[in-house]
């Protein structure tokens, strides 16, 4: 009888210990892995991505480039002939009536542009406008009722979100690769510790030569970016690539279609990124935001009472902690647009409603 009681006590004690240990430790959440089906996004997008073939005229003699055609003709009676050089890339149809966006470097200086649709129909492409600074170009073909991609809001794209890169790499038409968004508001190192003014989405979806100008789409089949560059020492994909965000693409395409050139908006400040070192030197208690190092005379910021030493934390509800993030917001704006800027001055938060200006200090639109 006594043995049974001892057994009961031991059993209760063991159970109590197990329950105590179990309740005291964090238990893994009962999460169900979410399956992301990318097949519909691929099927709906691939028909809106085109193959672009370009022809350039190149002289077949370096002597002509050095001496000039007239001198060559004077001594030899005729100039050396030119021959076509071909290159290729990708593009994305963004309207049913034939507007196509691609990279500027795909069509720059092209004498002829040929567009081939996914169904193998072929058209001559017209260059509507180019913006070398952002490496974008807008083309047009004479056709209607075309499949096209709608723009997504690239500001809403999340790191870790699945995306598809669609294009024509290495001459392989209509190739789809998958990956995730690896980073946002990324700047590229152009060498000697200098960085491009452009802002990119970074992805690990495989992109190679020929993908330039192709689509980066989300799981809903909407355009989140235009594939533009890869980080590689040998010219081939090595793990990550870069795309121009769709909000910037949409704005520049609108400008090129309606004005023939890009409308650039300026806040009118010189800014500096904050880190632990310079924040301490500037007697700032926080490293969040962008430090205003100088306010341009008669610029938009000056007209709205900005001061040197202000720290900008948000532009249009978007947090800004890097130069790239500020540029990314302003790239989507035009002179005359109003933006809400949140800043901190002497530990006091304030909001400024600013009308952006062009480089001449006005809200006038510039036409080519």
CORCOR-V996439 format. One record per residue. RES is the residue in three letters. SS is DSSP state (H for helix, E for strand, - for the rest). PHI is phi as a letter, one per 30 degrees, with the letter a starting at -180 (none if undefined). D_FIRST is the distance of its C-alpha to the first C-alpha in Angstrom with 2 decimals. Layout:
res,ss,phi,d_first
RES,SS,PHI,D_FIRST
RES,SS,PHI,D_FIRST
This chain:
res,ss,phi,d_first
UNK,-,none,0.00
UNK,H,d,3.76
UNK,H,d,5.36
UNK,H,d,5.25
UNK,H,d,6.49
UNK,H,d,8.83
UNK,H,d,9.96
UNK,H,d,10.83
UNK,H,d,12.67
UNK,H,d,14.48
UNK,H,d,15.48
UNK,H,d,16.80
UNK,H,d,18.59
UNK,H,d,20.22
UNK,H,d,21.33
UNK,H,d,22.71
UNK,H,d,24.67
UNK,H,d,26.05
UNK,H,d,27.14
UNK,H,d,28.70
UNK,H,d,30.61
UNK,H,d,31.73
UNK,H,d,32.97
UNK,H,d,34.65
UNK,-,c,36.73
UNK,-,d,39.78
UNK,-,c,39.25
UNK,-,d,42.21
UNK,-,d,44.11
UNK,-,d,43.98
UNK,-,c,47.66
UNK,-,c,49.58
UNK,-,e,52.42
UNK,-,d,55.71
UNK,-,d,58.07
UNK,-,c,61.70
UNK,-,c,64.18
UNK,-,c,67.50
UNK,H,d,69.32
UNK,H,d,71.00
UNK,H,d,72.08
UNK,H,d,73.62
UNK,H,d,75.33
UNK,H,d,76.80
UNK,H,c,77.96
UNK,H,d,79.48
UNK,H,d,82.52
UNK,H,c,83.41
UNK,E,c,83.62
UNK,E,c,87.00
UNK,E,c,88.55
UNK,E,c,91.36
UNK,E,c,94.09
UNK,E,b,96.68
UNK,E,b,100.00
UNK,E,b,101.65
UNK,E,c,105.19
UNK,E,b,105.51
UNK,E,d,108.71
UNK,-,c,108.92
UNK,-,b,110.62
UNK,H,d,109.58
UNK,H,d,113.29
UNK,H,d,113.70
UNK,H,d,110.96
UNK,H,d,112.69
UNK,H,c,116.36
UNK,-,j,116.12
UNK,H,d,117.40
UNK,H,d,120.90
UNK,H,d,121.63
UNK,H,e,120.25
UNK,H,d,122.51
UNK,H,d,125.49
UNK,H,d,125.24
UNK,H,c,123.91
UNK,-,i,125.13
UNK,-,a,121.75
UNK,-,d,118.28
UNK,-,d,115.27
UNK,-,d,113.43
UNK,E,c,110.01
UNK,E,b,107.11
UNK,E,d,103.97
UNK,E,c,100.60
UNK,E,c,97.57
UNK,E,b,94.15
UNK,E,b,91.20
UNK,E,a,88.32
UNK,E,b,86.41
UNK,E,a,86.79
UNK,E,b,85.05
UNK,E,d,86.68
UNK,-,c,86.00
UNK,-,a,88.13
UNK,-,d,89.19
UNK,-,c,92.85
UNK,-,j,92.58
UNK,E,d,91.70
UNK,E,b,89.84
UNK,E,c,88.32
UNK,E,a,88.13
UNK,-,d,88.42
UNK,H,d,91.82
UNK,H,d,91.76
UNK,H,d,91.57
UNK,H,c,94.94
UNK,-,e,96.68
UNK,-,i,100.37
UNK,-,d,99.97
UNK,-,d,103.22
UNK,E,b,101.43
UNK,E,b,97.96
UNK,E,c,96.67
UNK,E,c,93.57
UNK,E,c,91.72
UNK,-,d,89.15
UNK,-,d,86.03
UNK,-,d,87.85
UNK,-,i,90.64
UNK,-,d,93.25
UNK,E,b,95.40
UNK,E,b,97.24
UNK,E,d,99.34
UNK,-,c,97.55
UNK,E,c,99.29
UNK,E,d,98.14
UNK,E,d,97.96
UNK,E,a,96.99
UNK,E,b,95.16
UNK,E,b,93.29
UNK,-,e,93.21
UNK,-,d,91.26
UNK,-,c,88.21
UNK,-,i,89.06
UNK,E,b,89.29
UNK,E,b,92.01
UNK,E,c,92.63
UNK,E,c,94.28
UNK,E,b,95.57
UNK,-,b,96.31
UNK,-,d,98.35
UNK,-,a,95.77
UNK,-,b,93.81
UNK,-,h,90.59
UNK,-,c,88.77
UNK,-,d,84.98
UNK,-,b,84.04
UNK,-,c,81.10
UNK,-,d,80.23
UNK,E,d,79.51
UNK,-,c,75.99
UNK,-,d,75.45
UNK,H,d,74.88
UNK,H,d,73.72
UNK,H,c,70.64
UNK,-,d,69.75
UNK,-,c,66.42
UNK,-,d,65.55
UNK,-,j,63.39
UNK,-,d,65.01
UNK,E,d,66.00
UNK,E,b,69.75
UNK,E,c,72.13
UNK,E,c,75.31
UNK,E,b,78.00
UNK,E,a,81.32
UNK,-,b,83.44
UNK,H,d,82.38
UNK,H,h,84.33
UNK,H,i,86.32
UNK,-,c,83.24
UNK,-,d,83.89
UNK,-,h,81.21
UNK,E,c,78.38
UNK,E,c,75.12
UNK,E,b,72.61
UNK,E,c,69.45
UNK,E,a,67.89
UNK,E,b,66.72
UNK,E,d,68.45
UNK,E,c,67.91
UNK,E,a,69.75
UNK,E,b,72.14
UNK,E,h,75.33
UNK,E,c,75.85
UNK,-,c,79.14
UNK,-,c,80.55
UNK,E,d,81.79
UNK,E,c,85.45
UNK,E,j,85.85
UNK,-,h,86.73
UNK,-,i,83.94
UNK,E,c,85.53
UNK,E,b,83.80
UNK,-,d,85.09
UNK,-,d,85.65
UNK,-,d,83.89
UNK,-,b,80.27
UNK,E,b,78.10
UNK,E,d,74.82
UNK,E,c,73.12
UNK,E,b,71.35
UNK,-,c,69.98
UNK,-,d,71.41
UNK,-,d,73.74
UNK,-,b,77.37
UNK,-,b,80.35
UNK,-,e,84.13
UNK,-,j,85.29
UNK,-,d,82.39
UNK,-,e,84.53
UNK,-,i,85.14
UNK,-,d,82.38
UNK,E,c,79.59
UNK,E,c,76.21
UNK,E,b,74.36
UNK,E,d,70.98
UNK,-,d,68.50
UNK,-,c,70.56
UNK,-,i,73.69
UNK,-,c,75.47
UNK,E,d,77.52
UNK,E,c,75.87
UNK,E,a,78.28
UNK,E,c,81.14
UNK,E,d,80.25
UNK,E,b,82.62
UNK,E,b,81.59
UNK,E,b,79.24
UNK,-,c,78.19
UNK,-,a,79.25
UNK,-,c,81.18
UNK,-,b,82.40
UNK,-,i,83.14
UNK,-,c,80.12
UNK,-,e,76.81
UNK,-,b,74.39
UNK,-,k,71.52
UNK,-,a,72.81
UNK,E,b,75.80
UNK,E,b,77.34
UNK,E,b,78.53
UNK,E,d,80.69
UNK,E,d,78.64
UNK,H,d,79.69
UNK,H,d,80.55
UNK,H,d,83.16
UNK,H,e,84.37
UNK,H,d,84.87
UNK,H,d,86.81
UNK,H,d,89.09
UNK,H,d,89.80
UNK,H,d,90.83
UNK,H,d,93.12
UNK,H,d,94.72
UNK,H,d,95.32
UNK,H,c,96.83
UNK,-,b,98.45
UNK,-,i,98.83
UNK,-,a,97.13
UNK,-,d,93.95
UNK,-,c,93.77
UNK,-,c,92.13
UNK,-,c,90.72
UNK,E,b,90.42
UNK,-,d,88.55
UNK,-,i,90.95
UNK,E,b,88.70
UNK,E,c,88.02
UNK,E,b,84.29
UNK,E,b,81.93
UNK,E,d,78.29
UNK,-,c,75.94
UNK,-,b,73.55
UNK,H,d,71.75
UNK,H,d,74.84
UNK,H,d,77.63
UNK,H,d,75.53
UNK,H,d,75.13
UNK,H,d,78.86
UNK,-,c,79.68
UNK,-,h,77.33
UNK,-,c,75.27
UNK,-,d,71.65
UNK,-,b,70.76
UNK,-,c,71.63
UNK,-,d,71.43
UNK,-,j,74.75
UNK,E,b,78.25
UNK,E,d,80.54
UNK,E,d,84.09
UNK,E,d,86.36
UNK,E,a,89.65
UNK,E,c,90.94
UNK,-,d,93.98
UNK,-,d,97.00
UNK,-,i,97.63
UNK,-,d,94.56
UNK,H,d,92.01
UNK,H,d,89.66
UNK,H,e,92.54
UNK,H,d,93.63
UNK,-,c,90.14
UNK,-,i,89.76
UNK,-,d,87.59
UNK,-,b,87.75
UNK,-,e,87.23
UNK,-,j,83.71
UNK,-,d,82.14
UNK,E,b,78.97
UNK,E,d,78.78
UNK,E,c,75.22
UNK,E,b,75.81
UNK,E,b,78.66
UNK,-,h,78.32
UNK,-,i,74.56
UNK,E,c,74.13
UNK,E,d,72.65
UNK,-,b,75.04
UNK,-,b,73.96
UNK,-,b,76.39
UNK,H,d,80.06
UNK,H,d,79.15
UNK,H,d,77.27
UNK,H,d,80.30
UNK,H,d,82.66
UNK,H,d,80.42
UNK,H,d,80.71
UNK,H,d,84.46
UNK,-,d,85.19
UNK,-,c,84.29
UNK,-,c,86.66
UNK,-,b,90.41
UNK,-,e,92.95
UNK,-,j,92.79
UNK,-,d,89.05
UNK,E,c,87.10
UNK,E,b,83.85
UNK,E,c,81.37
UNK,E,c,80.77
UNK,E,c,78.01
UNK,E,b,78.66
UNK,E,c,77.52
UNK,E,b,80.10
UNK,-,h,79.14
UNK,-,i,75.52
UNK,E,c,76.79
UNK,E,d,76.23
UNK,E,b,79.20
UNK,E,c,80.26
UNK,E,c,83.69
UNK,E,c,85.16
UNK,E,c,87.47
UNK,E,c,90.18
UNK,-,d,90.42
UNK,E,b,93.85
UNK,-,d,95.57
UNK,-,d,96.96
UNK,-,c,100.16
UNK,-,i,98.33
UNK,-,b,98.90
UNK,-,c,96.97
UNK,-,d,99.63
UNK,-,d,98.62
UNK,-,c,100.17
UNK,-,c,101.76
UNK,-,d,102.76
